[in-house]
Each structure stands twice: as C-alpha cells, then as structure tokens.
Amino acid sequence: MNFRGWAPLPSFAGSRYPEKFDWRPQPQGSRVSDALQRWLNDYGEHVIWADFDPQYLERGLRYAEEDRVLDIDPAGDGFFARVHGSGRNVYRVHVRINPPPSRRPVTIDCSCPLGGDCKHGIAALIRFLEAPREGTHNGVSPATRLWLQDIGATLEAQDEARRPAETLLYVLDVRPGAALEVSVWKGRRRKDGSLGRLSPYAGDGATGARFLTPGDRRVLPLLPNGKGPVDPVQVPVVLRELAELGRAHWGSAGGTVLSPGPTRRGALRWQVLEDGSQRLVADAAGEDDEPLVALRGEPPWYVATASGEAGPLELGLPARTASTLLAAPPVAAAEVADVAGALRRLGDVVPLPEPPPRREIKDVTPVPCLVLEQDRLVSDEYWGDGFDEPEPVARLAFDYDGVTLPPGGQQERARQVSEGALVEVLRDRAAEQAAAERLRGFGLTEPPSVEAGRYVPGRGTDWLEVITRAVPELEAAGWRVETTAAFPWRLVEPDDWYADLDAESGNAWFELELGVEVEGERHSLLPLLMQLIRRQPQAMSQRHLDAVDPEASLLLDLGDGRLLPVPAARFVPILRTLSELYDPQADAEDGRLRLPALRAGALEALEAGAPLRWEGDEALRELGQRIAALGRIEPAEAPAGLQGALRGYQREGLGWLQALAAQGLGGVLADDMGLGKTIQVLAHLLREKEAGRAADPSLVVAPTSLLFNWEREAERFAPGLRVLRLHGSDRHRRREPLGAYDLVLTTYALAHRDVEALAAQPWHLCVLDEAQAVKNPRAKAARAVRQLRARQRLCLTGTPLENHLGELWTQFDFVLPGLLGDQDSFNRVFRRPVERDGDSGRQRGLRQRISPFLLRRTKQAIARELPPKTEMQRHAELTGAQRDLYETVRVAMDQRVRQEIARRGLGQSQVVVLDALLKLRQVCCDPRLLKMDAARGVERSAKLELLMDLLPELIEEGRRVLLFSQFTSMLALIEQALAGTGIDYAMLTGQTRDREAQVARFQSGAVPLFLVSLKAGGTGLNLTAADTVIHYDPWWNPAVMRQATDRAHRIGQAQPVFVYHLLTRNTVEEKIMALQQRKAELGDALLGGEQGSTAALEMADVEQLFAPLR
C-alpha cells in the first residue's frame, strides 16, 4: 500500500494497529499536515472515536488491517483518501479535522451510499493516525529524517514529471486592500510542455480527478469558492504551497512563475490616488531594486513581480496589525485629519497622511505617443479570453505637458498623480480622436481588450508595413514613437556591405559570401535570401524584378528581431545574379555558395546598383571581370598568314576567340550556317601560331562530309599550315608523328576508334565542328572527345539547340566542364523549369551563364552582307484514293496511339507516336513510300504532281535548285519522275561515294538540279550556286531545315534566295509546320536574347496531329 507524502517512521506510541503499510517519504514543507496531527493528539483517542458507531469502528479497523486504504493525500484542513470497498468498488473519502476546541474533532464525507462517518472513512483515519507526529523521532536521527525528506521531494518531483495530460494553473493578482486573489485554470499540456486553451476550474480538491497532485489537494480547499480574496490568515500557507508547486503565475497565465523567496523588510507609505484620496501601501525593494507587491496576510507576504520570488514581508509591526493596516480603504481628503489622529498611537512605524498638492493642465495640444510593445490582449480576464501567448501591440497614449494619459474616450477631464501631486488635465478630445483615426488609416484596429488604446494590424496589413510605412510618417508628423525591448522587431541600418571570395586549391572552385555589417556584427545575406527564395520563388522571376519599385526596400529578418531594410538598388542586382547562380538544392546555409571559377563572371553584376567592399582572393574578381569583358568584343586584325579578307563580324569573332584563349577558356561559336565559322577558326589558329603560343598541333573533329571542306578551306585561306587528314584505312601509315603537323582533321567515328592515340597527344586547340553531332553525352564519340587534352576547346555549330536543352549541356560540358554543373543539376535547375514550366527567369539565368562563352550572329543581324531570302508555301490537295488512304491510316494510328498513351503515358509513348506520324507523312509524300497492304495500288501523289509542275517552270527561268527530302526513297521516286523530262540533276545521299564530284557538278553549273537527302547534305556543304531551295517534306526541327536552306543562303551567295515548302493541305504536314514555331522559340530565346519559352508535346498537340481531314 502506498502512503503518498509521509515519512517512513513507526506508528505513534500506543497505537493498537500493526504496521502493515508501505511508505513514501514526506516532502519538506508539509507543515499543515503536522499541525493537523497535533490537533488530533490534543483531542485524545477517546474523544476522536466517541462519535462513531461501534459497528463501523470495528469494520473500519478490519479494513485498515486488510490494507484497503489505497492512498492518503493531505489537503488544507484534512486529507483525501481512496479506500477499496466491497467487490471492485473504490470510494473517495474526505476527512476534515476541526481545530480544538470543537464538539466534534473529525468530519468524514464519503462517496459510498452511507455518505459519511462510515467504515471507509474510519479506516482512512486510522491509517492517518498511524503517521508520525512532528518532533517524534522514534529512533530515526535528524540527519536521516532530513535525508528521507529530500527523497520525498525527489519522488514528488518525479510524480510531477509523469503528470497526466491535464493540469491546473494558478493566476495570482492583488486587489484593493492588498488582498490576494487566486484564479484557478485547467488546461491540457501540448507536446512542447506548454498549455493549450485554458478554462476556469472551480473544484475544491475533494474530487477524484487524477490530474490533481497532492499539492493541488492541499491548496484548493484554502481558496474561496469562486472569485474573491484569499483569507488573510491563509495567505502565507497558500503562497508557500503555490511557490512550491511551480504552476502559479503572477498577473496572467503567462506571467512570472512563483518560487520560494527569503524574508524581506519593507515600510508603509501613503499613495495618492487619481481621485485625490490616499491609500496605505507597503513599499519594499528586492535585489537590484526589483519591484515588490505587498499582500495582506498574517503575516504580510510579498511577490517580486520580475523574478517571481514570494516570501514573508517584515514591516516592524505585529502580524495582525500589519494585515489590518494594509486593508485600509482609500482615505478622502476630508478624512485625513481624523485618520492621522488615530494612527498617532502607533508611533513612528506608520506614517501619517497629508493632503496632496494639486495642479491643472488645460489648453494644451497633446503629443500623440505610440509605444510598440508585446503584451497580452485580455478581453475577459475571468473567463480567460486572450490568455494566449503575448502578442505585439501598439499602445496609444497622449502627452499633456509631461503627463501621459491613455485614450479617454468621451471623458473631458482626467486625473493623474505625477511627482506626488494630483494633476487634473482638460483633454483635447478632437486631437485624440484624430490621432486614433490616423492609426486606423494605416490599417491598425482595436481588438476587444480590457485596456483602451491597444492596436494591432487589421486585415490587409501587417507589422512590417506598420514599421516601415506608418512609423516614419508618424514621426515626421511629430508623433513620439517608442519601441520597447519586448517588441519582437526593430529596424536597423547597415554599416557596410561586403563580398568575400575564397579560392579553393587548384583554383577550379571558389566560395562566395555576401554579407552586411550591422551594429558591429557581420551577417551573411545568402541564407536570408535563400530562405526568401524558397518561400517565394517568384521573387527571382525576371518579371517580378523588372516590376520592383526603385524606391522599394526588402526587409530581411536577422533572426533576433532586428529587421534590415535592403534598398532595391542593392537587392535587385543580387537577386538577378542569384537567379543565375542559384540551385534550389545547393547548401548555402553556412552563408557561402560553392561555385566553379568559370562562374566568376557573374560577380561584377552584384554591385550593379551599389558598391561592395570586396574581400578575399583578388585574382578571382579579376578573372570575373575578364570573363564579363568577353561580352564586349573587340575586333582583331587578320593574321599575316591568312589569304583572304575577314568581314567585320568575322574579325569580332576572331577577337572573341583570342580573348578566350588568353584566359585558357573554351567556347561555342554558334554563328548561323554560311557566316564563315571555318575561316574564323583558321584565322585564330594562325594568330596562335604566329604568336608562338601553338607549341602543339590543333585537332578538328567533324562529320565525314566536312573533312574535304576543311582541307580545301585550309589550303585556300591558310596555306602556311601543315594539315593532316587522318582518314581512311591507311591513316596510321603516316611517316611523321601527329606533333609534326599544325592541323589534324578526323571524324567522329574515327575519334572513337583512335581515342587512345588521340588522347596521348596534347593539343593546342581541339575543335568539334557540327558539334550537335555529339548531342548525346553517352554516345561513343561524345565520350571519346572528352578524353582529349587541349589548351582550348571549341564547338562550332549553326544550331547549338535542335531539340532540347540537354544538347546545349553536352557541348558546354566539353568546352568548359563544370560551367553548367553535372547533368542532374542542370536538368533540375534549368532544363525542366524552362522546357516543362516555361520559367523565363531560369531561361534568362541560363542565357546569362553561357553568354560570355557563346558567340552567335544570325543572318538577320548582318543582313546587309547577305542577299534577301524569300520563303513561301505551295499546297497540294489530297484527293481520291490518296485521301481515302490517309484517313484509313489516320484512324488506325489514332487508335493505336491512344491505347499506348492510356497504357504507358504520353512521355513513354514517343516511339509509337513518331512511328504513327511517319506513316501519315509518307502517305502525304507518296503512297508508294508506305509499306502497308492498304497502300498497294495507290500510285498517284498530289505532292509529286505539284513538284513536277513546279520544277520545269523554275528550270526554264534559269533557277539553280536544291531539293531536300528526309526520305532517300522519295528521292528515288523523284528520280523516276524526272526520267524523260530532259532535266539533268545530281544526287547526294548517304550512299554517295564521290561526294565532291556531285557537289562540283552542281556548283560548276553542269546541272540545274541537286537532289539531296536531309541527313547527308543538310550540313557542311557550300552550295552558293543555288538560288532556290525546295523542302519536299517538312521536318519537326526547324533548325535542321534552316541548316539545309543555309547551304545556299550564306556568305558568298550573290543572288536572292527563294525557299519553297511543299505541303499537303489540312494534313499532318501543316500541323507540323505550326508546331515548328514553338520548337524555334526556345533556341531564339536562349541564343538570341529574346523572351520566350517552349513546351513539350502535349496531349492537345497529339489530338490536333491526328485530327481528321476537313
């Protein structure tokens, strides 16, 4: 059996009852229980048992001996117990012990049917009497008793730690007459230990509520039932118990927690009240002049409102006298003389009241005062409304010539005690109402509160707007604004802004920290800005940054309540730069970004709006300045060994290549087809050789079709270069090593086969021509060229972006590894946001990152140096059997595509979609291309008939025509159709062996027509003899078609160029041409600086492509 709260001592002398109970030690401070024991002992056992029925006495004795008393909890004037009755019944017993002399020493209440004076109560009283009396040692030394008391306190603390979810909270306050008032609240504990919503509790401790602790049961009976002051006699006991509990708060549910304190000395004085009367109060000061509140008790007690300490207050008077004096009512001015005469008998211990001086303030315009603080908004103190966490509030007051008053509503006069004098103020109600209206104009509103003049932001505003907009305007209007230390926010001004650069070993990477110094402390901006960006990704969008008001400020929370306003001139350039540098998964929580040295070019933009103090590695900043300068191209003079003149834009290209080489950097030369990329690279190589920098040979890797062009161009423009064409089965039978040459030419296929030999040779310059050929980073050729060692790497391409951004990454991963990160981070930061989401901010960031290292000039930009180009469409109408075949195939393919998409999704159904579109395109070109039973016997082609009508007309006009088709089998059908027409032609496909001969036939004028497969002749050829281009069938990628057109429309072309697109009306061909425009937007926006976006093929596109003929 467990006796909670009692010491392990034998039963008191003379007890007839055997000791059969377990024990738990009595905690220090249980003096009330000791007093009760003394009262019982004073009565004597014969008096105690005299009032009980003998049969209940016998049964109670048996219950006690059977250990049916489960526990005993002392409380106030008695104790509570639980007793095991008949069967499974457990009854709650409350035993009250009446102080002597009393006719009846003990009163028992029980929850059993008898209701009291029962066997359950008698058993509990017997066990209570077996507990030791104060001062009785019974063989236990004082040291052992103190040790056991300490154990008891520890165990009770453990019980408190294992407390149930519900608990009681006590709120203490002082009422007139120094009376102590205690309100009791019940709440449920949250996981963090705090209490949830509180509700009043009116129990007296007699209930069996499991959440009540022994301390609760001791103090609750001593409190008044409901609201009211505590009996002064009980005040010392109540305060001592509550200070031990640790759940008593001063003033409010969130106020200071009470704890035991020492005895302090104080003195009485008269306090002047606002109505001119006086009240006797006790003044006392704690350590460091901590304010103390005196409470009427016998003896009086104090509460230190700041620390929460509570203890006896010594006033130098008897306890009853001191308590009576503190209960004095306010003394009116007319009563001062009588009261003073009565108090003289107490001597000098009690001061005598004196009439206070008076003064009047009128005709004064008040100064509005706004105090930003943190406090609880209490709308109903008793029921607990507003008893939540402290909230930021703005408190309005008015200064009348040194006297500060709260808002007075309709009151015309106000009284206040100031410096011992009673001051009467004539209020300016109009001025006060105007001030309140001005606060409401800033969006502040008055919540329900027991105190007037409290304001909080209403709907549509917040504290940050109050701090940044309202406060400056109010101060400018003459208001006095004060911010207390408790207010959670405070505006601070920066002392300085800095950027710190730290290069890692090897100089391939560096760390960047952006920061501000505030009040002598350094704060990194990056974690603060990263938090902002994660919460508001739109903050980095180009549209958002363009719309920022130049006068705006961004508030950054420094984490300790200080708010740093950052002007737009400072944060906009930083956010623009971060939009280019930022990876959402990058770790910048330590305040630093880890970046490749290649991205140092973005540093210069950081101080576009305001200067920074740069710290750390100066070489990194200089590198960044040089990289940024790559965008400001200076034309270079052609080298002496170049045979031929460079155009203006070509000299700029040479200057850019030279600037890259000077920094040991690579790049992508992405001029439109036909603008002379080859001659610019040859000029660059000659400049390097003439300057003595090209100690090693240079390597060009190109498609097989371009080797002859490179060899011929080098012989024509740079005859001083020793050139090796590393091609053919006998390529390794050369007499001299690779290092003996200035320029080595090979193909992508051979680069993979010869990678070991090529990787062993150091190269001065490594060039990938038509670099889109290695757009797949996992292809053998792409892996091979990454192994080559070169001082400088270049990519040449007229279409750096054909289908998706991954192609761009592959090329830059070759020329400048690390610039765009690894493939996963590139896809996460750029490719998916741009292609899938149309994120123009990410698109702009990618363009900024690559722009120093990518040079692209379009024909439109240098149009004055090119002849005009005219594009037009010619349409054929499907009729008869060809139309029926198209619809038959379309219906079948539409059903197949939909089934596949339903099964695997659109993203995983591309092969099926493209195969279905291929079949429809074949029907449009010529039904004989389609290898299906349904196509047998359908030999008429509307488009072929259109072509055969067009070609003779063009030839008769003297036009020189290039005709492109994706299908070599279509070229074969066109070849058949040309038989017997008298039109001579040349043809180039992947099967053509003597490519140069076919090109020469057309270029020399021997034939007026050149049939070319798109794949074999769409790139690398110079066919300026042509002035007309026919695209027989449209292709998805407009860049590929432009490349083919550029075989004729290029530098060296003297005639206007006409481009014909042959289309079948209302078919998939017209819809492909419409989708081409969307495909072109991405490349234009990234490479040409235009705003735009692209979207992947969507379900709506699929439905449109397979729509029926109209």
C-alpha positions, 0 to 999 in steps of 0.5 A: 500500500502506498502512503503518498507524502509521509515519512517512513517512521513507526506508528505513534506510541500506543497505537493498537494497529500493526504496521502493515503499510508501505511508505513514501517519504514526506516532502519538506514543507508539509507543515499543515499536515503536522499541525493537523496531527497535533490537533488530533493528539490534543483531542485524545483517542477517546474523544476522536472515536466517541462519535462513531458507531461501534459497528463501523469502528470495528469494520473500519479497523478490519479494513485498515488491517486488510490494507484497503486504504489505497492512498492518503493525500493531505489537503488544507484542513484534512486529507483525501483518501481512496479506500477499496470497498466491497467487490471492485468498488473504490470510494473517495473519502474526505476527512476534515479535522476541526481545530480544538476546541470543537464538539466534534474533532473529525468530519468524514464525507464519503462517496459510498451510499452511507455518505459519511462517518462510515467504515471507509472513512474510519479506516482512512483515519486510522491509517492517518493516525498511524503517521508520525507526529512532528518532533517524534523521532522514534529512533530515526536521527535528524540527519536521516529524517532530513535525508528521507525528506529530500527523497520525498521531494525527489519522488514528488518531483518525479510524480510531477514529471509523469503528470497526466495530460491535464493540469491546473494553473494558478493566476495570482493578482492583488486587489484593493486592500492588498488582498490576494486573489487566486484564479484557478485554470485547467488546461491540457499540456501540448507536446512542447510542455506548454498549455493549450486553451485554458478554462476556469476550474472551480473544484475544491480538491475533494474530487477524484480527478487524477490530474490533481497532485497532492499539492493541488489537494492541499491548496484548493480547499484554502481558496474561496469558492469562486472569485474573491480574496484569499483569507488573510490568515491563509495567505502565507500557507497558500503562497508557500504551497503555490511557490512550491508547486511551480504552476502559479503565475503572477498577473496572467497565465503567462506571467512570472512563475512563483518560487520560494523567496527569503524574508524581506523588510519593507515600510508603509507609505501613503499613495495618492490616488487619481481621485485625490484620496490616499491609500496605505501601501507597503513599499519594499525593494528586492535585489537590484531594486526589483519591484515588490507587491505587498499582500495582506496576510498574517503575516504580510507576504510579498511577490517580486513581480520580475523574478517571481520570488514570494516570501514573508514581508517584515514591516516592524509591526505585529502580524495582525496589525500589519494585515489590518493596516494594509486593508485600509480603504482609500482615505478622502481628503476630508478624512485625513485629519481624523485618520492621522489622529488615530494612527498617532498611537502607533508611533513612528512605524506608520506614517501619517497622511497629508493632503496632496498638492494639486495642479491643472493642465488645460489648453494644451495640444497633446503629443500623440505617443505610440509605444510598440510593445508585446503584451497580452490582449485580455478581453475577459480576464475571468473567463480567460479570453486572450490568455494566449501567448503575448502578442505585439501591440501598439499602445496609444497614449497622449502627452499633456505637458509631461503627463501621459494619459491613455485614450479617454474616450468621451471623458473631458477631464482626467486625473493623474498623480505625477511627482506626488501631486494630483494633476487634473488635465482638460483633454483635447478630445478632437486631437485624440480622436484624430490621432486614433483615426490616423492609426486606423488609416494605416490599417491598425484596429482595436481588438476587444481588450480590457485596456483602451488604446491597444492596436494591432494590424487589421486585415490587409496589413501587417507589422512590417508595413506598420514599421516601415510605412506608418512609423516614419510618417508618424514621426515626421508628423511629430508623433513620439514613437517608442519601441520597447525591448519586448517588441519582437522587431526593430529596424536597423541600418547597415554599416557596410556591405561586403563580398568575400571570395575564397579560392579553393586549391587548384583554383577550379572552385571558389566560395562566395559570401555576401554579407552586411555589417550591422551594429558591429556584427557581420551577417551573411545575406545568402541564407536570408535570401535563400530562405526568401527564395524558397518561400517565394520563388517568384521573387527571382522571376525576371518579371517580378524584378523588372516590376520592383519599385526603385524606391522599394526596400526588402526587409530581411529578418536577422533572426533576433528581431532586428529587421534590415531594410535592403534598398532595391538598388542593392537587392535587385542586382543580387537577386538577378545574379542569384537567379543565375547562380542559384540551385534550389538544392545547393547548401548555402546555409553556412552563408557561402555558395560553392561555385566553379571559377568559370562562374566568376563572371557573374560577380561584377553584376552584384554591385550593379546598383551599389558598391561592395567592399570586396574581400578575399582572393583578388585574382578571382574578381579579376578573372570575373571581370575578364570573363564579363569583358568577353561580352564586349568584343573587340575586333582583331586584325587578320593574321599575316598568314591568312589569304583572304579578307575577314568581314567585320563580324568575322574579325569580332569573332576572331577577337572573341576567340583570342580573348578566350584563349588568353584566359585558357577558356573554351567556347561555342561559336554558334554563328548561323550556317554560311557566316564563315565559322571555318575561316574564323577558326583558321584565322585564330589558329594562325594568330596562335601560331604566329604568336608562338603560343601553338607549341602543339598541333590543333585537332578538328573533329567533324562529320565525314562530309566536312573533312574535304571542306576543311582541307580545301578551306585550309589550303585556300585561306591558310596555306602556311599550315601543315594539315593532316587528314587522318582518314581512311584505312591507311591513316596510321601509315603516316611517316611523321608523328601527329606533333609534326603537323599544325592541323589534324582533321578526323571524324567522329567515328574515327575519334572513337576508334583512335581515342587512345592515340588521340588522347596521348597527344596534347593539343593546342586547340581541339575543335568539334565542328557540327558539334550537335553531332555529339548531342548525346553525352553517352554516345561513343564519340561524345565520350571519346572527345572528352578524353582529349587534352587541349589548351582550348576547346571549341564547338562550332555549330549553326544550331547549338539547340535542335531539340532540347536543352540537354544538347546545349549541356553536352557541348558546354560540358566539353568546352568548359566542364563544370560551367553548367554543373553535372547533368542532374543539376542542370536538368533540375535547375534549368532544363525542366523549369524552362522546357516543362514550366516555361520559367523565363527567369531560369531561361534568362539565368541560363542565357546569362551563364553561357553568354560570355562563352557563346558567340552567335550572329544570325543572318538577320543581324548582318543582313546587309552582307547577305542577299534577301531570302524569300520563303513561301508555301505551295499546297497540294490537295489530297484527293481520291484514293490518296485521301481515302488512304490517309484517313484509313491510316489516320484512324488506325494510328489514332487508335493505336496511339491512344491505347499506348498513351492510356497504357504507358503515358504520353512521355513513354509513348514517343516511339509509337507516336513518331512511328504513327506520324511517319506513316501519315507523312509518307502517305502525304509524300507518296503512297508508294513510300508506305509499306502497308497492304492498304497502300498497294495500288495507290500510285498517284501523289498530289505532292509529286504532281505539284513538284513536277509542275513546279520544277520545269517552270523554275528550270526554264527561268534559269533557277539553280535548285536544291531539293531536300527530302528526309526520305532517300526513297522519295528521292528515288521516286523523284528520280523516276519522275524526272526520267524523260523530262530532259532535266539533268540533276545530281544526287547526294545521299548517304550512299554517295561515294564521290561526294565532291564530284556531285557537289562540283557538278552542281556548283560548276553549273553542269546541272540545274538540279541537286537532289539531296537527302536531309541527313547527308547534305543538310550540313557542311556543304557550300552550295552558293550556286543555288538560288532556290531551295525546295523542302519536299517534306517538312521536318519537326526541327526547324533548325535542321531545315534552316541548316539545309536552306543555309547551304545556299543562303550564306556568305558568298551567295550573290543572288536572292534566295527563294525557299519553297515548302511543299505541303499537303493541305489540312494534313499532318504536314501543316500541323507540323509546320505550326508546331515548328514555331514553338520548337524555334522559340526556345533556341531564339530565346536562349541564343538570341536574347529574346523572351520566350519559352517552349513546351513539350508535346502535349496531349492537345498537340497529339489530338490536333496531329491526328485530327481528321481531314476537313 
